[in-house]
């Protein structure tokens, strides 16, 4: 497959990972993916935007040669981001084009020392210092916005072209050799599915930074976003149509969720003792006027619990002790939470035990890692709770809810 022209003087020279089904260990990719690189021809040199995963370096180099020829020169390599799927083949590209100057943020230039182990004499430019790059007939402007989705990230504007090389922003894991979204509109439903899944997995923890990045696009490109001719993202279709719609829905997706005064209780119970605790805790919460949603993990899935928790302020996890540990589905819920995303929530654990009680202890350790609010201490009761202990459960739930409402 040859390089493809995005607009005059700008070419797609990326590669496809069609067989990829899991990205970054936990993210499913049913449509495969692409690792998009772009080559700009200008009066003052050739510029490569992004590289690709290391095992695709040869294919990327072939497409670069397709544009500039076997004897052509590569003058600049702009790294908007240095995650290995963006920078993995940098060392191989520099082997062929050792005179190229690598441009990136200070964080990016530091990262490539350890990711690619590039030579000490590699020429580099800190985008945070130069801000722009004069290429004669074209000018690059670097929009530096960390945590989209690494600390090193930036976007690059090709001003005269009115093209945004957006890094991971607006991307999706989707492989189609037609490359451009205007060439595959019959697959719009699948593309939209890939875009949303990508946003949730990659940018979900960084929504406030997404808003900052979108504001930067609106105010610092030098022209209105509705004049963009293309958005060249690092994964998935290059956007040449529906550009404004993609920008608007990113802003919509990035809006913070309005949390409700609601507590989700998820528990497992071998002999009904932890269930009795959960029921009394629920009554204590309800006595404060706070909504409760309760899940017996035997009858519900982890996904059901997490879905209900999306807009809830509180989560209580109940576990017996099974072979000196927390029961797996309850621990899975705790391990599905993230200290960046959920640190403003209220979370605690409870449970019945018979011998040693590690179920609640081990679950509590995970909750501490999440850096969430813990308005009450973990609650453990040996075997079946008596009437006094059930009253303790009621008061415990009430205290948890009152803190959540404050």
C-alpha positions in Angstrom: 0.0 0.0 0.0 1.3 3.4 -1.0 1.4 6.7 1.0 -1.9 8.6 0.7 -2.3 12.4 0.2 -4.3 14.0 3.0 -4.2 17.5 1.4 -1.6 19.0 -1.0 2.0 18.4 0.5 0.7 16.3 3.4 0.8 12.5 3.3 -0.4 9.7 5.5 2.6 7.3 5.9 1.2 5.2 8.8 0.7 1.5 9.3 -2.1 -0.9 10.3 -2.4 -3.3 13.2 -5.4 -5.1 11.9 -5.0 -8.1 14.1 -4.8 -6.2 17.4 -7.6 -7.1 19.8 -6.3 -5.8 23.1 -4.5 -2.5 23.5 -2.6 -1.5 26.7 -3.5 -4.9 28.3 -7.1 -3.9 29.2 -8.6 -2.1 26.2 -10.5 -4.2 23.7 -9.9 -3.3 20.0 -12.5 -5.3 17.9 -11.8 -3.2 14.8 -8.0 -3.4 15.0 -6.1 -0.1 14.9 -3.9 2.1 12.8 -0.7 3.9 13.9 -0.9 7.1 11.9 2.2 9.0 10.8 2.2 12.0 8.5 4.8 13.5 6.2 4.8 17.2 5.2 6.8 18.5 2.3 7.8 22.1 2.6 10.2 24.7 1.2 12.5 24.3 4.2 12.4 20.5 4.6 10.4 17.4 5.1 8.7 16.9 8.4 7.5 13.5 9.8 4.7 13.7 12.5 4.8 10.7 14.8 6.4 7.3 14.2 4.8 4.0 15.0 5.3 0.8 17.0 8.7 -0.6 16.6 7.7 -3.8 14.8 6.1 -1.7 12.0 9.2 0.5 11.4 10.1 -1.1 8.0 6.6 -0.5 6.6 6.6 3.1 7.8 10.0 3.7 6.2 8.8 2.3 2.9 5.9 4.8 2.9 8.2 7.7 3.7 10.4 6.7 0.8 7.3 6.6 -1.4 6.9 10.3 -0.8 10.5 11.7 -0.7 12.3 9.0 -2.6 15.1 6.6 -1.6 17.7 9.5 -1.5 15.3 12.0 0.1 16.1 13.8 3.3 14.0 13.9 6.5 14.7 17.2 8.3 12.3 17.1 11.3 10.5 14.5 13.3 7.7 16.0 15.4 6.7 13.8 18.4 3.4 15.0 19.8 3.6 12.1 22.3 6.2 9.4 23.1 4.1 6.4 24.1 5.8 3.4 22.4 3.1 3.1 19.8 4.1 6.7 18.8 7.8 6.6 19.3 8.8 2.9 19.2 10.3 3.1 15.7 12.1 6.4 16.2 15.4 4.8 16.7 15.1 3.0 13.3 14.0 6.1 11.5 17.0 8.0 13.0 19.3 5.3 11.7 18.2 6.0 8.2 17.9 9.8 8.7 20.5 10.7 11.4 20.4 14.4 10.5 16.8 14.7 11.4 15.9 17.0 14.4 13.5 15.6 16.9 10.9 18.1 18.2 8.8 17.5 21.3 8.0 18.8 24.7 10.7 18.7 27.4 8.9 15.7 28.9 8.9 14.0 25.5 12.5 14.6 24.8 13.4 13.1 28.2 11.2 10.1 27.6 12.8 9.1 24.3 16.2 8.8 26.1 14.7 5.8 27.9 12.1 4.5 25.5 14.3 4.5 22.3 17.7 4.9 23.9 18.5 7.3 21.1 22.1 8.5 20.6 23.3 11.4 22.7 24.2 13.4 19.6 20.7 13.3 18.2 19.5 16.8 17.4 16.5 18.0 19.4 14.3 21.0 19.8 12.1 21.8 22.8 8.7 22.8 21.4 8.0 24.6 24.7 10.8 27.0 23.9 10.5 27.5 20.2 6.6 27.6 20.1 6.6 27.6 16.3 8.6 26.4 13.3 9.1 28.3 10.1 9.1 26.0 7.1 8.9 28.7 4.4 5.5 28.1 2.8 4.2 26.5 6.0 4.4 27.3 9.7 3.9 24.9 12.5 2.4 26.0 15.8 2.8 23.7 18.9 -0.1 23.6 21.3 1.3 22.1 24.5 -1.3 20.5 26.7 -0.1 17.8 29.1 -2.2 14.8 30.1 -3.8 14.2 26.7 -3.2 11.5 27.9 0.5 11.5 29.1 2.5 14.4 30.7 4.4 14.9 27.4 1.5 15.6 25.0 1.0 18.4 22.6 -0.8 19.0 19.3 0.6 20.6 16.2 -1.1 23.0 13.8 0.0 23.4 10.2 -1.3 27.0 9.9 -1.5 27.6 6.2 -3.1 24.2 5.6 -5.5 24.6 8.4 -4.7 21.1 9.6 -4.4 19.9 13.1 -2.1 17.0 13.9 -4.0 16.1 17.1 -2.0 13.2 18.6 -4.4 10.8 20.4 -7.2 13.4 20.6 -10.2 12.6 18.3 -8.7 9.1 17.6 -10.1 5.6 17.8 -8.8 2.1 17.4 -10.1 1.3 13.9 -8.3 -0.1 10.9 -9.5 0.6 7.4 -7.1 1.0 4.4 -9.2 3.8 3.0 -7.7 5.8 5.9 -10.0 8.9 5.6 -13.4 9.1 7.3 -15.0 10.7 4.2 -14.2 7.5 2.3 -15.9 5.1 4.7 -19.1 6.8 5.9 -21.1 3.6 5.5 -19.1 2.4 8.5 -20.1 5.4 10.6 -21.8 3.3 13.4 -18.7 1.2 13.9 -16.4 4.2 13.8 -18.5 6.0 16.4 -18.4 2.9 18.6 -14.6 2.9 18.3 -14.4 6.6 19.0 -16.5 6.5 22.2 -14.7 3.4 23.6 -11.4 5.0 22.9 -12.4 8.2 24.7 -13.7 6.3 27.7 -10.6 4.2 28.1 -7.9 6.7 27.2 -9.3 10.1 28.1 -11.9 9.2 30.8 -9.4 9.8 33.6 -8.3 13.2 32.1 -11.6 14.9 31.2 -10.5 18.3 32.7 -7.4 18.2 30.5 -9.6 17.4 27.5 -11.6 20.5 28.1 -8.4 22.6 28.3 -7.2 21.0 25.1 -10.5 21.8 23.3 -10.3 25.4 24.6 -6.8 25.6 23.2 -8.0 24.4 19.8 -10.7 27.1 19.8 -8.4 30.0 20.9 -4.8 29.3 19.9 -4.8 27.8 16.4 -4.9 31.2 14.8 -8.2 30.5 13.0 -11.6 29.1 14.0 -12.0 25.4 14.4 -14.8 25.3 11.8 -12.2 26.2 9.2 -10.1 23.0 9.8 -9.6 21.0 6.6 -8.4 17.9 8.4 -7.6 16.5 11.8 -4.8 14.0 11.6 -5.1 11.8 14.7 -2.7 9.1 15.8 -5.2 6.2 15.6 -8.1 5.5 13.4 -9.6 7.4 10.5 -8.1 10.8 9.5 -11.0 13.3 9.8 -11.7 15.3 6.6 -15.5 15.6 7.2 -17.7 15.9 10.3 -14.8 17.7 12.0 -16.9 20.1 14.0 -19.2 17.3 15.2 -16.2 15.4 16.5 -15.0 18.4 18.4 -18.4 19.1 19.9 -18.9 15.5 21.1 -15.5 15.4 22.7 -16.6 18.4 24.7 -19.8 16.7 25.5 -18.1 13.5 26.6 -15.6 15.4 28.7 -18.3 17.1 30.8 -18.1 16.0 34.5 -20.8 13.6 35.6 -23.3 15.1 38.1 -23.0 12.8 41.1 -26.2 11.9 43.0 -26.7 11.4 46.7 -26.8 7.7 46.1 -25.0 4.7 47.6 -24.4 1.5 45.7 -24.0 -1.6 47.9 -22.5 -4.7 46.4 -21.9 -7.8 48.5 -21.4 -11.5 48.4 -22.7 -13.7 51.2 -21.9 -17.4 51.7 -24.4 -18.1 54.6 -26.4 -14.9 54.6 -24.5 -13.1 57.4 -22.9 -10.5 55.2 -26.3 -10.1 53.5 -27.9 -9.3 56.9 -25.2 -6.7 57.4 -25.9 -5.2 54.0 -29.6 -5.0 54.6 -29.2 -3.1 57.9 -26.6 -0.8 56.4 -29.1 -0.1 53.6 -31.8 0.8 56.1 -29.4 3.2 57.9 -28.6 4.9 54.7 -32.3 5.2 53.7 -33.1 6.8 57.0 -31.1 9.9 55.9 -33.0 10.2 52.6 -30.1 9.0 50.5 -30.9 6.6 47.7 -29.6 3.0 47.8 -29.0 0.5 45.1 -28.1 -3.0 46.3 -26.5 -5.8 44.4 -26.0 -9.4 45.4 -22.9 -10.2 43.3 -24.1 -13.8 42.8 -27.1 -12.5 40.9 -25.5 -9.4 39.3 -22.3 -8.8 37.3 -19.4 -6.5 38.2 -20.4 -4.5 35.1 -23.9 -3.9 36.6 -22.4 -2.5 39.8 -19.9 -0.3 38.0 -22.6 1.1 35.7 -24.8 2.0 38.7 -21.9 3.6 40.4 -21.1 6.0 37.5 -23.3 8.7 39.0 -23.3 7.7 42.6 -21.3 9.4 45.4 -21.0 6.3 47.5 -20.0 2.7 47.2 -20.0 0.0 50.0 -18.5 -3.4 49.3 -19.4 -6.4 51.4 -17.3 -9.5 51.5 -17.0 -12.6 53.7 -13.6 -14.1 54.2 -13.0 -17.0 51.9 -9.7 -19.0 52.3 -8.1 -16.0 54.0 -9.1 -13.5 51.3 -11.7 -11.2 49.8 -14.1 -12.9 47.4 -12.9 -12.3 43.8 -15.9 -10.4 42.3 -15.9 -7.9 45.1 -12.2 -7.3 44.8 -12.7 -7.0 41.1 -15.0 -4.1 41.6 -12.5 -2.4 43.9 -9.7 -3.0 41.3 -11.9 -1.5 38.6 -11.8 1.8 40.4 -9.1 4.4 39.9 -7.5 6.9 42.2 -7.5 9.6 39.5 -11.1 9.1 38.5 -12.8 8.2 41.8 -10.8 10.0 44.5 -13.8 12.3 45.1 -16.1 9.4 46.0 -17.0 7.8 49.3 -16.1 4.2 49.6 -15.8 1.6 52.4 -16.1 -2.1 53.1 -17.8 -4.5 55.5 -18.3 -8.2 56.0 -18.8 -11.2 58.2 -15.9 -13.6 59.0 -15.5 -16.8 60.9 -11.7 -17.4 61.4 -9.2 -14.7 60.6 -11.1 -11.9 58.8 -8.7 -11.1 55.9 -11.6 -10.5 53.5 -12.4 -7.0 54.9 -8.7 -6.3 55.8 -7.5 -7.0 52.3 -10.3 -5.1 50.6 -9.7 -2.2 53.0 -6.1 -2.0 51.8 -7.2 -1.6 48.2 -9.7 1.1 49.2 -6.8 3.0 50.9 -4.9 2.9 47.6 -7.8 4.5 45.8 -7.4 7.7 48.0 -11.2 8.0 48.3 -13.2 9.5 51.2 -13.6 7.0 54.1 -16.1 8.6 56.5 -16.3 5.4 58.6 -13.9 2.6 59.5 -14.2 -0.8 57.9 -16.8 -3.0 59.7 -16.2 -6.6 60.5 -18.5 -9.0 62.4 -17.7 -12.5 63.5 -20.2 -15.0 62.0 -23.9 -14.1 62.4 -24.6 -10.6 63.6 -26.7 -10.3 66.8 -29.3 -7.7 67.4 -26.8 -5.2 68.8 -24.5 -5.7 65.9 -27.3 -5.2 63.5 -28.0 -1.9 65.1 -24.3 -1.1 64.7 -24.7 -1.8 61.0 -27.7 0.5 60.8 -25.8 3.3 62.5 -22.7 2.7 60.4 -24.7 3.1 57.2 -26.4 6.2 58.6 -23.1 7.8 59.4 -21.7 7.0 56.0 -24.7 8.6 54.3 -24.6 11.7 56.5 -21.0 12.3 55.5 -21.9 11.8 51.9 -24.6 14.4 52.1 -22.5 17.0 53.9 
